[in-house]
Amino acid sequence: FNPLQLRETTMAVDTRRLVQLTLDSGSETDALMDMLLAKKRSADRRDWLEQGGEQMGSF
């Protein structure tokens, strides 16, 4: 956690970008969000990115 970096990135009105996400409810969405955000799932995230990371450019 770096307060200066947070101020320059997240809090800077001129450079921040807010994106609202709308997710379908369901176990598949919950499982994906858990894999993407859970601290204990970093190995799963790495595998996921290595297998299909090139597809992230389309999002």
PDB file of N, H, CA, C and O in Angstrom:
ATOM      1  N   PHE A   1       0.842  -1.177   0.000  1.00  0.00           N
ATOM      2  CA  PHE A   1       0.000   0.000   0.000  1.00  0.00           C
ATOM      3  C   PHE A   1       0.883   1.235   0.000  1.00  0.00           C
ATOM      4  O   PHE A   1       1.688   1.434   0.910  1.00  0.00           O
ATOM      5  N   ASN A   2       0.731   2.046  -1.006  1.00  0.00           N
ATOM      6  H   ASN A   2       0.077   1.884  -1.745  1.00  0.00           H
ATOM      7  CA  ASN A   2       1.535   3.255  -1.154  1.00  0.00           C
ATOM      8  C   ASN A   2       0.585   4.438  -1.343  1.00  0.00           C
ATOM      9  O   ASN A   2      -0.006   4.580  -2.413  1.00  0.00           O
ATOM     10  N   PRO A   3       0.425   5.293  -0.322  1.00  0.00           N
ATOM     11  CA  PRO A   3      -0.519   6.416  -0.419  1.00  0.00           C
ATOM     12  C   PRO A   3      -0.250   7.353  -1.592  1.00  0.00           C
ATOM     13  O   PRO A   3      -1.191   7.834  -2.224  1.00  0.00           O
ATOM     14  N   LEU A   4       1.016   7.619  -1.891  1.00  0.00           N
ATOM     15  H   LEU A   4       1.781   7.228  -1.377  1.00  0.00           H
ATOM     16  CA  LEU A   4       1.346   8.504  -3.007  1.00  0.00           C
ATOM     17  C   LEU A   4       0.901   7.889  -4.333  1.00  0.00           C
ATOM     18  O   LEU A   4       0.327   8.568  -5.184  1.00  0.00           O
ATOM     19  N   GLN A   5       1.173   6.599  -4.495  1.00  0.00           N
ATOM     20  H   GLN A   5       1.640   6.047  -3.804  1.00  0.00           H
ATOM     21  CA  GLN A   5       0.754   5.913  -5.722  1.00  0.00           C
ATOM     22  C   GLN A   5      -0.774   5.884  -5.822  1.00  0.00           C
ATOM     23  O   GLN A   5      -1.325   6.065  -6.907  1.00  0.00           O
ATOM     24  N   LEU A   6      -1.446   5.661  -4.717  1.00  0.00           N
ATOM     25  H   LEU A   6      -0.998   5.514  -3.835  1.00  0.00           H
ATOM     26  CA  LEU A   6      -2.906   5.656  -4.706  1.00  0.00           C
ATOM     27  C   LEU A   6      -3.446   7.015  -5.127  1.00  0.00           C
ATOM     28  O   LEU A   6      -4.393   7.084  -5.911  1.00  0.00           O
ATOM     29  N   ARG A   7      -2.868   8.084  -4.625  1.00  0.00           N
ATOM     30  H   ARG A   7      -2.099   8.027  -3.988  1.00  0.00           H
ATOM     31  CA  ARG A   7      -3.314   9.430  -4.984  1.00  0.00           C
ATOM     32  C   ARG A   7      -3.091   9.701  -6.473  1.00  0.00           C
ATOM     33  O   ARG A   7      -3.934  10.318  -7.124  1.00  0.00           O
ATOM     34  N   GLU A   8      -1.971   9.246  -7.007  1.00  0.00           N
ATOM     35  H   GLU A   8      -1.286   8.744  -6.478  1.00  0.00           H
ATOM     36  CA  GLU A   8      -1.642   9.502  -8.411  1.00  0.00           C
ATOM     37  C   GLU A   8      -2.464   8.660  -9.381  1.00  0.00           C
ATOM     38  O   GLU A   8      -2.656   9.058 -10.530  1.00  0.00           O
ATOM     39  N   THR A   9      -2.942   7.521  -8.945  1.00  0.00           N
ATOM     40  H   THR A   9      -2.785   7.197  -8.012  1.00  0.00           H
ATOM     41  CA  THR A   9      -3.655   6.617  -9.854  1.00  0.00           C
ATOM     42  C   THR A   9      -5.154   6.610  -9.593  1.00  0.00           C
ATOM     43  O   THR A   9      -5.929   7.111 -10.408  1.00  0.00           O
ATOM     44  N   THR A  10      -5.555   6.061  -8.493  1.00  0.00           N
ATOM     45  H   THR A  10      -4.925   5.655  -7.831  1.00  0.00           H
ATOM     46  CA  THR A  10      -6.970   5.861  -8.199  1.00  0.00           C
ATOM     47  C   THR A  10      -7.719   7.147  -7.903  1.00  0.00           C
ATOM     48  O   THR A  10      -8.865   7.300  -8.324  1.00  0.00           O
ATOM     49  N   MET A  11      -7.102   8.064  -7.196  1.00  0.00           N
ATOM     50  H   MET A  11      -6.171   7.940  -6.855  1.00  0.00           H
ATOM     51  CA  MET A  11      -7.796   9.261  -6.745  1.00  0.00           C
ATOM     52  C   MET A  11      -7.692  10.440  -7.703  1.00  0.00           C
ATOM     53  O   MET A  11      -8.436  11.408  -7.542  1.00  0.00           O
ATOM     54  N   ALA A  12      -6.815  10.405  -8.680  1.00  0.00           N
ATOM     55  H   ALA A  12      -6.210   9.619  -8.810  1.00  0.00           H
ATOM     56  CA  ALA A  12      -6.612  11.532  -9.597  1.00  0.00           C
ATOM     57  C   ALA A  12      -7.765  11.609 -10.594  1.00  0.00           C
ATOM     58  O   ALA A  12      -7.887  10.753 -11.471  1.00  0.00           O
ATOM     59  N   VAL A  13      -8.599  12.617 -10.465  1.00  0.00           N
ATOM     60  H   VAL A  13      -8.499  13.312  -9.753  1.00  0.00           H
ATOM     61  CA  VAL A  13      -9.794  12.766 -11.296  1.00  0.00           C
ATOM     62  C   VAL A  13      -9.443  12.821 -12.782  1.00  0.00           C
ATOM     63  O   VAL A  13     -10.196  12.312 -13.612  1.00  0.00           O
ATOM     64  N   ASP A  14      -8.322  13.424 -13.123  1.00  0.00           N
ATOM     65  H   ASP A  14      -7.710  13.838 -12.449  1.00  0.00           H
ATOM     66  CA  ASP A  14      -7.933  13.579 -14.532  1.00  0.00           C
ATOM     67  C   ASP A  14      -7.516  12.273 -15.195  1.00  0.00           C
ATOM     68  O   ASP A  14      -7.607  12.147 -16.416  1.00  0.00           O
ATOM     69  N   THR A  15      -7.060  11.298 -14.411  1.00  0.00           N
ATOM     70  H   THR A  15      -6.987  11.400 -13.419  1.00  0.00           H
ATOM     71  CA  THR A  15      -6.524  10.073 -15.013  1.00  0.00           C
ATOM     72  C   THR A  15      -7.274   8.804 -14.641  1.00  0.00           C
ATOM     73  O   THR A  15      -7.073   7.769 -15.278  1.00  0.00           O
ATOM     74  N   ARG A  16      -8.125   8.853 -13.638  1.00  0.00           N
ATOM     75  H   ARG A  16      -8.288   9.693 -13.121  1.00  0.00           H
ATOM     76  CA  ARG A  16      -8.815   7.621 -13.241  1.00  0.00           C
ATOM     77  C   ARG A  16      -9.926   7.288 -14.224  1.00  0.00           C
ATOM     78  O   ARG A  16     -10.444   8.162 -14.920  1.00  0.00           O
ATOM     79  N   ARG A  17     -10.274   6.035 -14.269  1.00  0.00           N
ATOM     80  H   ARG A  17      -9.853   5.325 -13.705  1.00  0.00           H
ATOM     81  CA  ARG A  17     -11.362   5.582 -15.122  1.00  0.00           C
ATOM     82  C   ARG A  17     -12.235   4.644 -14.297  1.00  0.00           C
ATOM     83  O   ARG A  17     -11.765   3.620 -13.801  1.00  0.00           O
ATOM     84  N   LEU A  18     -13.485   4.995 -14.157  1.00  0.00           N
ATOM     85  H   LEU A  18     -13.867   5.827 -14.559  1.00  0.00           H
ATOM     86  CA  LEU A  18     -14.433   4.175 -13.423  1.00  0.00           C
ATOM     87  C   LEU A  18     -15.256   3.370 -14.416  1.00  0.00           C
ATOM     88  O   LEU A  18     -15.777   3.907 -15.394  1.00  0.00           O
ATOM     89  N   VAL A  19     -15.363   2.095 -14.154  1.00  0.00           N
ATOM     90  H   VAL A  19     -14.939   1.659 -13.360  1.00  0.00           H
ATOM     91  CA  VAL A  19     -16.122   1.214 -15.029  1.00  0.00           C
ATOM     92  C   VAL A  19     -17.098   0.436 -14.161  1.00  0.00           C
ATOM     93  O   VAL A  19     -16.696  -0.232 -13.208  1.00  0.00           O
ATOM     94  N   GLN A  20     -18.375   0.522 -14.493  1.00  0.00           N
ATOM     95  H   GLN A  20     -18.701   1.064 -15.267  1.00  0.00           H
ATOM     96  CA  GLN A  20     -19.374  -0.223 -13.744  1.00  0.00           C
ATOM     97  C   GLN A  20     -19.514  -1.603 -14.362  1.00  0.00           C
ATOM     98  O   GLN A  20     -19.695  -1.742 -15.571  1.00  0.00           O
ATOM     99  N   LEU A  21     -19.429  -2.615 -13.522  1.00  0.00           N
ATOM    100  H   LEU A  21     -19.283  -2.502 -12.539  1.00  0.00           H
ATOM    101  CA  LEU A  21     -19.589  -3.986 -13.975  1.00  0.00           C
ATOM    102  C   LEU A  21     -20.973  -4.477 -13.609  1.00  0.00           C
ATOM    103  O   LEU A  21     -21.448  -4.250 -12.496  1.00  0.00           O
ATOM    104  N   THR A  22     -21.607  -5.139 -14.532  1.00  0.00           N
ATOM    105  H   THR A  22     -21.221  -5.324 -15.436  1.00  0.00           H
ATOM    106  CA  THR A  22     -22.885  -5.787 -14.275  1.00  0.00           C
ATOM    107  C   THR A  22     -22.682  -7.270 -14.520  1.00  0.00           C
ATOM    108  O   THR A  22     -22.347  -7.683 -15.630  1.00  0.00           O
ATOM    109  N   LEU A  23     -22.883  -8.066 -13.490  1.00  0.00           N
ATOM    110  H   LEU A  23     -23.155  -7.731 -12.588  1.00  0.00           H
ATOM    111  CA  LEU A  23     -22.627  -9.495 -13.577  1.00  0.00           C
ATOM    112  C   LEU A  23     -23.915 -10.279 -13.447  1.00  0.00           C
ATOM    113  O   LEU A  23     -24.813  -9.913 -12.689  1.00  0.00           O
ATOM    114  N   ASP A  24     -23.989 -11.353 -14.193  1.00  0.00           N
ATOM    115  H   ASP A  24     -23.259 -11.651 -14.809  1.00  0.00           H
ATOM    116  CA  ASP A  24     -25.100 -12.281 -14.022  1.00  0.00           C
ATOM    117  C   ASP A  24     -24.897 -13.012 -12.703  1.00  0.00           C
ATOM    118  O   ASP A  24     -23.771 -13.354 -12.342  1.00  0.00           O
ATOM    119  N   SER A  25     -25.977 -13.248 -11.996  1.00  0.00           N
ATOM    120  H   SER A  25     -26.892 -12.970 -12.289  1.00  0.00           H
ATOM    121  CA  SER A  25     -25.840 -14.019 -10.767  1.00  0.00           C
ATOM    122  C   SER A  25     -25.774 -15.492 -11.138  1.00  0.00           C
ATOM    123  O   SER A  25     -26.449 -15.946 -12.062  1.00  0.00           O
ATOM    124  N   GLY A  26     -24.981 -16.203 -10.428  1.00  0.00           N
ATOM    125  H   GLY A  26     -24.433 -15.834  -9.678  1.00  0.00           H
ATOM    126  CA  GLY A  26     -24.843 -17.623 -10.701  1.00  0.00           C
ATOM    127  C   GLY A  26     -23.520 -18.147 -10.206  1.00  0.00           C
ATOM    128  O   GLY A  26     -22.582 -17.388  -9.961  1.00  0.00           O
ATOM    129  N   SER A  27     -23.457 -19.451 -10.063  1.00  0.00           N
ATOM    130  H   SER A  27     -24.219 -20.067 -10.262  1.00  0.00           H
ATOM    131  CA  SER A  27     -22.262 -20.055  -9.485  1.00  0.00           C
ATOM    132  C   SER A  27     -21.048 -19.911 -10.394  1.00  0.00           C
ATOM    133  O   SER A  27     -19.927 -19.812  -9.895  1.00  0.00           O
ATOM    134  N   GLU A  28     -21.238 -19.895 -11.725  1.00  0.00           N
ATOM    135  H   GLU A  28     -22.148 -19.975 -12.130  1.00  0.00           H
ATOM    136  CA  GLU A  28     -20.104 -19.748 -12.637  1.00  0.00           C
ATOM    137  C   GLU A  28     -19.470 -18.363 -12.485  1.00  0.00           C
ATOM    138  O   GLU A  28     -18.246 -18.239 -12.450  1.00  0.00           O
ATOM    139  N   THR A  29     -20.298 -17.332 -12.396  1.00  0.00           N
ATOM    140  H   THR A  29     -21.293 -17.433 -12.425  1.00  0.00           H
ATOM    141  CA  THR A  29     -19.793 -15.973 -12.202  1.00  0.00           C
ATOM    142  C   THR A  29     -19.110 -15.847 -10.850  1.00  0.00           C
ATOM    143  O   THR A  29     -18.036 -15.254 -10.746  1.00  0.00           O
ATOM    144  N   ASP A  30     -19.725 -16.400  -9.818  1.00  0.00           N
ATOM    145  H   ASP A  30     -20.597 -16.881  -9.902  1.00  0.00           H
ATOM    146  CA  ASP A  30     -19.134 -16.350  -8.479  1.00  0.00           C
ATOM    147  C   ASP A  30     -17.780 -17.045  -8.447  1.00  0.00           C
ATOM    148  O   ASP A  30     -16.839 -16.547  -7.828  1.00  0.00           O
ATOM    149  N   ALA A  31     -17.678 -18.184  -9.107  1.00  0.00           N
ATOM    150  H   ALA A  31     -18.442 -18.588  -9.610  1.00  0.00           H
ATOM    151  CA  ALA A  31     -16.416 -18.929  -9.133  1.00  0.00           C
ATOM    152  C   ALA A  31     -15.334 -18.143  -9.868  1.00  0.00           C
ATOM    153  O   ALA A  31     -14.184 -18.115  -9.431  1.00  0.00           O
ATOM    154  N   LEU A  32     -15.695 -17.504 -10.978  1.00  0.00           N
ATOM    155  H   LEU A  32     -16.630 -17.527 -11.333  1.00  0.00           H
ATOM    156  CA  LEU A  32     -14.725 -16.715 -11.736  1.00  0.00           C
ATOM    157  C   LEU A  32     -14.254 -15.509 -10.926  1.00  0.00           C
ATOM    158  O   LEU A  32     -13.056 -15.232 -10.877  1.00  0.00           O
ATOM    159  N   MET A  33     -15.170 -14.796 -10.298  1.00  0.00           N
ATOM    160  H   MET A  33     -16.143 -15.020 -10.338  1.00  0.00           H
ATOM    161  CA  MET A  33     -14.794 -13.631  -9.502  1.00  0.00           C
ATOM    162  C   MET A  33     -13.930 -14.044  -8.311  1.00  0.00           C
ATOM    163  O   MET A  33     -12.991 -13.332  -7.954  1.00  0.00           O
ATOM    164  N   ASP A  34     -14.233 -15.172  -7.703  1.00  0.00           N
ATOM    165  H   ASP A  34     -14.995 -15.750  -7.993  1.00  0.00           H
ATOM    166  CA  ASP A  34     -13.419 -15.674  -6.604  1.00  0.00           C
ATOM    167  C   ASP A  34     -12.002 -15.966  -7.082  1.00  0.00           C
ATOM    168  O   ASP A  34     -11.029 -15.617  -6.413  1.00  0.00           O
ATOM    169  N   MET A  35     -11.889 -16.607  -8.241  1.00  0.00           N
ATOM    170  H   MET A  35     -12.679 -16.891  -8.785  1.00  0.00           H
ATOM    171  CA  MET A  35     -10.575 -16.926  -8.786  1.00  0.00           C
ATOM    172  C   MET A  35      -9.790 -15.655  -9.106  1.00  0.00           C
ATOM    173  O   MET A  35      -8.580 -15.606  -8.880  1.00  0.00           O
ATOM    174  N   LEU A  36     -10.456 -14.636  -9.624  1.00  0.00           N
ATOM    175  H   LEU A  36     -11.439 -14.676  -9.807  1.00  0.00           H
ATOM    176  CA  LEU A  36      -9.776 -13.398 -10.006  1.00  0.00           C
ATOM    177  C   LEU A  36      -9.371 -12.538  -8.812  1.00  0.00           C
ATOM    178  O   LEU A  36      -8.370 -11.826  -8.884  1.00  0.00           O
ATOM    179  N   LEU A  37     -10.124 -12.588  -7.723  1.00  0.00           N
ATOM    180  H   LEU A  37     -10.938 -13.166  -7.665  1.00  0.00           H
ATOM    181  CA  LEU A  37      -9.917 -11.641  -6.626  1.00  0.00           C
ATOM    182  C   LEU A  37      -9.356 -12.233  -5.334  1.00  0.00           C
ATOM    183  O   LEU A  37      -8.800 -11.496  -4.519  1.00  0.00           O
ATOM    184  N   ALA A  38      -9.488 -13.530  -5.128  1.00  0.00           N
ATOM    185  H   ALA A  38      -9.939 -14.128  -5.790  1.00  0.00           H
ATOM    186  CA  ALA A  38      -9.070 -14.124  -3.856  1.00  0.00           C
ATOM    187  C   ALA A  38      -7.548 -14.210  -3.747  1.00  0.00           C
ATOM    188  O   ALA A  38      -6.881 -14.665  -4.676  1.00  0.00           O
ATOM    189  N   LYS A  39      -7.008 -13.778  -2.625  1.00  0.00           N
ATOM    190  H   LYS A  39      -7.550 -13.408  -1.870  1.00  0.00           H
ATOM    191  CA  LYS A  39      -5.560 -13.821  -2.404  1.00  0.00           C
ATOM    192  C   LYS A  39      -5.024 -15.247  -2.486  1.00  0.00           C
ATOM    193  O   LYS A  39      -3.925 -15.472  -2.993  1.00  0.00           O
ATOM    194  N   LYS A  40      -5.786 -16.194  -1.995  1.00  0.00           N
ATOM    195  H   LYS A  40      -6.678 -16.011  -1.583  1.00  0.00           H
ATOM    196  CA  LYS A  40      -5.323 -17.581  -1.958  1.00  0.00           C
ATOM    197  C   LYS A  40      -5.401 -18.278  -3.315  1.00  0.00           C
ATOM    198  O   LYS A  40      -5.004 -19.438  -3.430  1.00  0.00           O
ATOM    199  N   ARG A  41      -5.901 -17.598  -4.336  1.00  0.00           N
ATOM    200  H   ARG A  41      -6.224 -16.656  -4.242  1.00  0.00           H
ATOM    201  CA  ARG A  41      -6.070 -18.221  -5.655  1.00  0.00           C
ATOM    202  C   ARG A  41      -5.069 -17.701  -6.682  1.00  0.00           C
ATOM    203  O   ARG A  41      -5.325 -17.790  -7.882  1.00  0.00           O
ATOM    204  N   SER A  42      -3.942 -17.164  -6.237  1.00  0.00           N
ATOM    205  H   SER A  42      -3.734 -17.092  -5.262  1.00  0.00           H
ATOM    206  CA  SER A  42      -2.971 -16.589  -7.176  1.00  0.00           C
ATOM    207  C   SER A  42      -2.432 -17.625  -8.159  1.00  0.00           C
ATOM    208  O   SER A  42      -2.197 -17.296  -9.321  1.00  0.00           O
ATOM    209  N   ALA A  43      -2.233 -18.855  -7.727  1.00  0.00           N
ATOM    210  H   ALA A  43      -2.424 -19.122  -6.782  1.00  0.00           H
ATOM    211  CA  ALA A  43      -1.754 -19.903  -8.639  1.00  0.00           C
ATOM    212  C   ALA A  43      -2.792 -20.182  -9.721  1.00  0.00           C
ATOM    213  O   ALA A  43      -2.442 -20.395 -10.881  1.00  0.00           O
ATOM    214  N   ASP A  44      -4.063 -20.180  -9.341  1.00  0.00           N
ATOM    215  H   ASP A  44      -4.347 -20.007  -8.398  1.00  0.00           H
ATOM    216  CA  ASP A  44      -5.139 -20.390 -10.319  1.00  0.00           C
ATOM    217  C   ASP A  44      -5.188 -19.246 -11.325  1.00  0.00           C
ATOM    218  O   ASP A  44      -5.379 -19.471 -12.520  1.00  0.00           O
ATOM    219  N   ARG A  45      -5.014 -18.004 -10.833  1.00  0.00           N
ATOM    220  H   ARG A  45      -4.859 -17.821  -9.862  1.00  0.00           H
ATOM    221  CA  ARG A  45      -4.996 -16.845 -11.735  1.00  0.00           C
ATOM    222  C   ARG A  45      -3.850 -16.940 -12.727  1.00  0.00           C
ATOM    223  O   ARG A  45      -4.015 -16.663 -13.915  1.00  0.00           O
ATOM    224  N   ARG A  46      -2.698 -17.331 -12.231  1.00  0.00           N
ATOM    225  H   ARG A  46      -2.564 -17.556 -11.265  1.00  0.00           H
ATOM    226  CA  ARG A  46      -1.528 -17.458 -13.110  1.00  0.00           C
ATOM    227  C   ARG A  46      -1.789 -18.493 -14.201  1.00  0.00           C
ATOM    228  O   ARG A  46      -1.520 -18.239 -15.376  1.00  0.00           O
ATOM    229  N   ASP A  47      -2.309 -19.653 -13.819  1.00  0.00           N
ATOM    230  H   ASP A  47      -2.527 -19.859 -12.865  1.00  0.00           H
ATOM    231  CA  ASP A  47      -2.639 -20.694 -14.800  1.00  0.00           C
ATOM    232  C   ASP A  47      -3.649 -20.172 -15.815  1.00  0.00           C
ATOM    233  O   ASP A  47      -3.510 -20.410 -17.015  1.00  0.00           O
ATOM    234  N   TRP A  48      -4.658 -19.465 -15.335  1.00  0.00           N
ATOM    235  H   TRP A  48      -4.771 -19.272 -14.360  1.00  0.00           H
ATOM    236  CA  TRP A  48      -5.708 -18.932 -16.203  1.00  0.00           C
ATOM    237  C   TRP A  48      -5.129 -17.946 -17.211  1.00  0.00           C
ATOM    238  O   TRP A  48      -5.468 -17.988 -18.393  1.00  0.00           O
ATOM    239  N   LEU A  49      -4.254 -17.059 -16.740  1.00  0.00           N
ATOM    240  H   LEU A  49      -3.978 -17.025 -15.779  1.00  0.00           H
ATOM    241  CA  LEU A  49      -3.626 -16.082 -17.631  1.00  0.00           C
ATOM    242  C   LEU A  49      -2.693 -16.750 -18.635  1.00  0.00           C
ATOM    243  O   LEU A  49      -2.646 -16.355 -19.800  1.00  0.00           O
ATOM    244  N   GLU A  50      -1.954 -17.758 -18.190  1.00  0.00           N
ATOM    245  H   GLU A  50      -1.992 -18.079 -17.243  1.00  0.00           H
ATOM    246  CA  GLU A  50      -1.043 -18.454 -19.100  1.00  0.00           C
ATOM    247  C   GLU A  50      -1.801 -19.213 -20.185  1.00  0.00           C
ATOM    248  O   GLU A  50      -1.322 -19.327 -21.313  1.00  0.00           O
ATOM    249  N   GLN A  51      -2.966 -19.725 -19.854  1.00  0.00           N
ATOM    250  H   GLN A  51      -3.355 -19.632 -18.938  1.00  0.00           H
ATOM    251  CA  GLN A  51      -3.745 -20.505 -20.819  1.00  0.00           C
ATOM    252  C   GLN A  51      -4.545 -19.628 -21.768  1.00  0.00           C
ATOM    253  O   GLN A  51      -4.755 -20.015 -22.918  1.00  0.00           O
ATOM    254  N   GLY A  52      -4.992 -18.476 -21.333  1.00  0.00           N
ATOM    255  H   GLY A  52      -4.821 -18.161 -20.399  1.00  0.00           H
ATOM    256  CA  GLY A  52      -5.853 -17.663 -22.188  1.00  0.00           C
ATOM    257  C   GLY A  52      -5.641 -16.176 -22.063  1.00  0.00           C
ATOM    258  O   GLY A  52      -6.528 -15.396 -22.409  1.00  0.00           O
ATOM    259  N   GLY A  53      -4.505 -15.770 -21.585  1.00  0.00           N
ATOM    260  H   GLY A  53      -3.784 -16.404 -21.305  1.00  0.00           H
ATOM    261  CA  GLY A  53      -4.240 -14.359 -21.354  1.00  0.00           C
ATOM    262  C   GLY A  53      -4.306 -13.504 -22.600  1.00  0.00           C
ATOM    263  O   GLY A  53      -4.654 -12.326 -22.525  1.00  0.00           O
ATOM    264  N   GLU A  54      -3.974 -14.083 -23.755  1.00  0.00           N
ATOM    265  H   GLU A  54      -3.690 -15.040 -23.816  1.00  0.00           H
ATOM    266  CA  GLU A  54      -4.017 -13.300 -24.993  1.00  0.00           C
ATOM    267  C   GLU A  54      -5.437 -12.854 -25.330  1.00  0.00           C
ATOM    268  O   GLU A  54      -5.620 -11.896 -26.082  1.00  0.00           O
ATOM    269  N   GLN A  55      -6.429 -13.526 -24.792  1.00  0.00           N
ATOM    270  H   GLN A  55      -6.280 -14.304 -24.181  1.00  0.00           H
ATOM    271  CA  GLN A  55      -7.823 -13.156 -25.027  1.00  0.00           C
ATOM    272  C   GLN A  55      -8.214 -11.907 -24.249  1.00  0.00           C
ATOM    273  O   GLN A  55      -9.228 -11.285 -24.568  1.00  0.00           O
ATOM    274  N   MET A  56      -7.447 -11.526 -23.247  1.00  0.00           N
ATOM    275  H   MET A  56      -6.623 -12.030 -22.988  1.00  0.00           H
ATOM    276  CA  MET A  56      -7.782 -10.365 -22.424  1.00  0.00           C
ATOM    277  C   MET A  56      -7.751  -9.072 -23.224  1.00  0.00           C
ATOM    278  O   MET A  56      -8.372  -8.090 -22.816  1.00  0.00           O
ATOM    279  N   GLY A  57      -7.055  -9.040 -24.341  1.00  0.00           N
ATOM    280  H   GLY A  57      -6.551  -9.837 -24.673  1.00  0.00           H
ATOM    281  CA  GLY A  57      -7.028  -7.843 -25.167  1.00  0.00           C
ATOM    282  C   GLY A  57      -8.380  -7.492 -25.744  1.00  0.00           C
ATOM    283  O   GLY A  57      -8.603  -6.345 -26.131  1.00  0.00           O
ATOM    284  N   SER A  58      -9.288  -8.450 -25.811  1.00  0.00           N
ATOM    285  H   SER A  58      -9.106  -9.381 -25.497  1.00  0.00           H
ATOM    286  CA  SER A  58     -10.608  -8.201 -26.389  1.00  0.00           C
ATOM    287  C   SER A  58     -11.591  -7.631 -25.382  1.00  0.00           C
ATOM    288  O   SER A  58     -12.709  -7.276 -25.757  1.00  0.00           O
ATOM    289  N   PHE A  59     -11.209  -7.532 -24.111  1.00  0.00           N
ATOM    290  H   PHE A  59     -10.301  -7.821 -23.806  1.00  0.00           H
ATOM    291  CA  PHE A  59     -12.117  -7.001 -23.098  1.00  0.00           C
ATOM    292  C   PHE A  59     -11.986  -5.520 -22.977  1.00  0.00           C
ATOM    293  O   PHE A  59     -12.679  -4.903 -22.167  1.00  0.00           O
TER     294      PHE A  59
END
